Amino acid sequence: MPLTPNKDVFITCAVTGSGATQDRSHHVPRSPEQIANSAIDAAKAGAAIVHCHVRDPETGAPSRDPKMFREVTERIRDSEVDVVLNLTAGMGGDMVFGDVENPLPVNAAGTDMIGATQRVSHVAECRPEICTLDCGTMNFAEADYVMTNTPGMLRAMGKMMTDMGVCPEIEVFDTGHLWLAKTLVDEGILKSPALVQLCMGVPWGAPDDLNTFMAMVNNVPSDWNWSAFSLGRNQMPMVAAAVIAGGNVRVGLEDNLWLGKGELATNAQLVERAVTIIENLGSNVIGPDAVRERLGLTKRAPKQ
């Protein structure tokens, strides 16, 4: 297979995520103001898209509070820095079972299951250009935790996103998720060409070896837009692999806390490192206007 590198690459910065990283690095933003400021700094460094979760400002625990999403949105939109906004819609699908001998009832302290309308309510309110659609159910590293996204839930959420005029970023953690994504497009629930994020190396989804990565890439329809990321020390090697394979890239503190051994990173530093890799490969880093044109996005203010 000949190499067909992407010559015009967009960078997504995943600013904070929902993982338990808040106490592992003082650079992980917690409050809406910190998240917005870190997103703006990432945009100044070269990110065309910022992917945002929100957290409890005091504890750093993941949250889905619509007021915090709105504050992040307004702070980014009111800044002088232009960037495409991508809000998570992954919260509210968390199921934690009881122990192996007594799986039911589920662990109420860890389980957070809500309906489709509520899962996208902040998206309807904030009107970002993009929001995420985790296209499948998956075991995560934790012993009894399952990220739960049934086909029925995804059909409902996907239709709502399409009707809102928000582009779903289809997050796929394994090849079966791509199969379902293509089915949703065939059914007319999602528009084509779709936008896909290949999530590599997330336990227990697709491992981030190159054979598995290329199997994922080769299952993406040729006219779709796609990006990829990996975790930890493999974040920057995946930047190079994605560009060489014809895609776009994602970096950020959601996926990796380190710039080098013993050196904690900021979001802006991770974006700067990605820019250097992309340009050293002979490709260009494109900005938010070019991304909106490529993906057919419309920038809108939050609902008043």
N, C-alpha and C positions, 0 to 999 in steps of 0.2 A: 504494500500500500504506500503510495507516494506521500511525502510530507506536504501538508497544505496549511501552513501556519496562518493564524488570524493576523492580518496586518493592521487592523484597527480595533483595539481591545478596550473594553470598558472594565473598570474596577468597581466592585462592590465592597464596601467596608461594613462588616457585621460588628456593630459598635459594642454591644454588651452581652447579648444573649440571655438565657435563663438558667444556665448551669451554675454549679456551686463554686464559682471562681471569685466571688466578691471579697473573700478574705485571703486570697492567694496573691493578689496584686493590688497595690494602692492606685493603680492606673485604671482599674475597672470602674466605669462611672455608675453611680447609683441613682442620684436624684434626676428629675427631668432636666434641670438646668445643666448638670454635669453631662448627661447623655447628649443633649443638644449641642453643647459646646464641643464635645469630643467628635460628634458627627461633623460639625462645621470645620474643625481642624482637619479631619480626614478628607473633606472635600477640597480644602485648600491644598492639601498634599497631592491630590490627583484622583480621588475617588469620585466617580460620576453618580454612584448610587450609595445611599446609606440605609442599611437594614437595621431597624430599631425594635428592641424589646423595651419594657420598662421594669423597674425594680422598686421595692420599698426603700425609700430614702434612708431609713434608719438601719434596717437589718441587711439590705442588699438582696433580700429574697425576691424571686420572680413574682411579678404582679400582672394583672390584666385590667387594672383600674382605668376606665376610659378617660378620666380627668387627667391622668398622667400622660396618656398617649396624646391628648389634645395639647397639653403644655409643651411636650416635645415638638409636636408638629408646628405649633405657633411660633416657638422660638426659632426653629429652623427656617420656616417660611418668612419670618420677619427679619432675618439676618440679611446681610448684603451678599452672602455667598449662595450661589445657585447650586442645587443638587437635587437629584431624583430621590424621592422619599419612598421607602419600602418598609411597611409596617408588618410585623408578624401577626398572623391569625392562627398560630399554632397553640395558643394557650386554651385551656378548657377541655383538653382531650387526654388528661392524665388519669390512668387507673393503676392503683397499687393494691395488689391482692394481699390476703392474709398469708400465714405461713403455709408451707407445702402440704401440711396435713389438714389445714383448715383455710382453704383459699377464700371461702365466702363466710361471712360478709367481707367486702373489701375494706381496706384500711382507710377509714374516713379522714384521717389526718393528712394522708398524702394524696388521696383521690380528689380530682377536680374535673368533673364531667358536666358540661353545660350544653345547651342546644345550639343549633346552627346559627340562628338569628343573633343570639347573644355573643357567639364567637366572632362575629364580624360586625358587631354594633359599633365598635370604635373605628372601624374602617369606613362605615357609612357616615360617621360623624366627621372624621378627619380628612377623608377624600385624598389619600395618597395616590401617587401614580401607580404603585405596585403594592401588593400584599402577598404573603406567602400562603401556599396551599400544600401541606404535607401529604403527599399522595399515597398514603398507605399506613397500615398499622405495623408496629415494629417493637420487638424487645430491645430495651436499652440496657446499658451495662449493669444497672441496679438489679438486684436479685428478683424482685417481684413487680417491677414497674413496666407497664406497657403503654407506649404512645398509641392512642386509639383513634383511628380515622377510618370508619367503615365506608364502603362504597356509597351507601345511602347518604351519610353525612357529607361526603365529598361532593356528591351530585348536588345536594342542597346548597352547600357553601359556594361551590363553583358557579352555580347559576346566579346566586346573589352577587358575587363579585363581578360577573359579566354584566349583569343588569345595572350595577352601580357605575360601570365604566372604569373599573379598576382592573389593571392587568394582573392576573395571578402569576406569581413566580412559583412554578410547580417544583417543590422540593422532593427529590427522589433519593431514597437511601438504598435501593436495590433494583434489580432489573424488573421485578414484578410491578414496582411502582410506575415504571415507564410504560409498561403494558396497560395499566389502568389509566394513566394520563392520556395515552393515544386513544383509548376507548372513549374517554370523556370528550375528546375533540371530535371523534367520529360521531358521537351522539349529539353534537352541537351545543353541549353544555359549556365547553371552553372554545375559544376562537383559535384558529390557525392563521399564521404560524404562532405556536405557543412559546413561552419562555420557561426554560428548565434550569434548575440548579442541581448539579450532580454532587451529592453529599458523600464524600469518600472517607473511609476509615472511622466511621462512627460505630462503636460496638452496639448492637450486633447486626449491622447492615453490610453494605458492600465494602470489603477491605480495599485499601488504597494502593495495592500493587498495580503495576502497569497493565498486566493482562486483564484484570477485572475492570480497570478504568477504561480501557479501549473497548471492552465488551459493552460498557455503559454508553460510551460515545457512539459506537456503531449502532446502537438501538435508538438513538435520537433521530427523528426524521430530518432529512437534509435541509429542509427549509425552515426549521425551527432555530431559535436563538438559545444558546446554552452557555452556562458558566459552571465552574467547578471549584471545590475547595477540599482541603484535607486538614487534619488536626495537628497541633503541636509542631514538632520538628519537621514534619512533612508539609507544612503550609507553603513554604516558598518553593520547594521542588514541584509541588502541584501547580503553582503559578506557571512555571516553565512548561510542564507537561500539557496544561490546558491550552496555552498559546500555540504550542507546536502542533497540537491535535486539532486546532481550528476554533477554539472556544475563547471565552472570557474568564475572568478570575474573581475570586473573593478572598479577602484577607480580613483580619480584625481580631479583637480580643475575645469575641465569642468563641473562636476556634483555637486560639493560640495566644499565650501570655508573654512569649519570649522573643527577643530580638536576636539573642545569642546566649551561649552558656553563661548562666548567672546574671544576665542582663534583661530586666523586665522591660517590655515594650509599651509604647503608647500606640493608639490607633493610627495616628499620623505617621509614626515611624514605620509601621508595618506597610502602610500604603506607599510610602517613599521607597521602601525596599522593593515592593512589587513593581513600581514604576521603573526602577533601575533594571530589573530583570527583563521586563517587557521591552524596554528600549534597547538593551544589549542584544536582544534576539532580533532586532531590526524592525520591530513593530511600533506603532503609534498608540498612545493612550488618548482616548477620546473623552469629551466632556458631556455634561448633562443634556445640552441641546441636541447633540448628535445621537445620544441614546434615545431621547424622546422621538426623534425622527425615525430611527431604526425600528423602534418597538411600537410606534404609533401611540405614544403616551400624551396625555393632556395634563398640564400642571394646573391645579385648582386650589383655592383657599378652603380651609375648613368651613363647614356649615355654620351659619350665624344663628 
